Amino acid sequence: MRIVATISRIGTTIGVNPLDVCLISGMPAADPQPGAIWFGSNSGCNPGANAADLDLGYVEVVGARVTLRPDERIAATLGNHYTVSSGLAACPYSPISGSLQVDAGPDGSLSGSVDIVGYGGAFCGRTAHRAGLTGRARRRTAARGAVRQRGGGQAVAAGVPPDPGGRPGRSAAGPSAPVSRNSRMAKATATITVIHTTTAEVG
């Protein structure tokens, strides 16, 4: 998981996010598995991302809590998606509602949850994806790179170079949410363990 400086400041249709957050665990498209998920606020977080950094969700920062909500209008791009089964017949679900929340502790500890509903098309319908998250923040300056998967649901990703200006932004999900340069959540990279995952069909 990565919490990084704002990736897209121009050309966005949902406002400028104060920062970007990306949860990458597994490869749901190439190797679908239960719990595999790509869920981020900008496509620039994705492994192998091209220059067309597209905002995929709304980020809000309140104190030491970061909340990400998907933009349902862009769900069809499959920039964000997850799987609940394995094999060639596994449906990719695009998040259309719900949120990811991460709280930072003063010691660098992170805890949070994913509680989203995804749509997999007329054949697959809707399913809920819920997971608990725990981890620890660590700062990185490496260039954007590949994700390597670890056992137990861990995912580690290379960081995105921070915005040289370190400028605050405005949350597209609500009122202005200025971000301090000293914020515990700003420009951090985290090792996150998915401690539990559940899925359920949604009518």
Sequence and secondary structure as in RCSB ss.txt:
>XXXX:A:sequence
MRIVATISRIGTTIGVNPLDVCLISGMPAADPQPGAIWFGSNSGCNPGANAADLDLGYVEVVGARVTLRPDERIA
ATLGNHYTVSSGLAACPYSPISGSLQVDAGPDGSLSGSVDIVGYGGAFCGRTAHRAGLTGRARRRTAARGAVRQR
GGGQAVAAGVPPDPGGRPGRSAAGPSAPVSRNSRMAKATATITVIHTTTAEVG
>XXXX:A:secstr
 EEES S  SS SS   SSEEEEEESBTTTB  TT EEEESBGGGSTT  S   B EEEEEETTEEEEEE GGGG
GG SSEE SS STT   BEEEEEEEEEEE TTSEEEEEEEEEEE  TTT EEEEEEEEEEEEE     S  EEE 
GGG EEE      TT      TTSS     TT TTTTEEEEEEEEEEEEEEE 
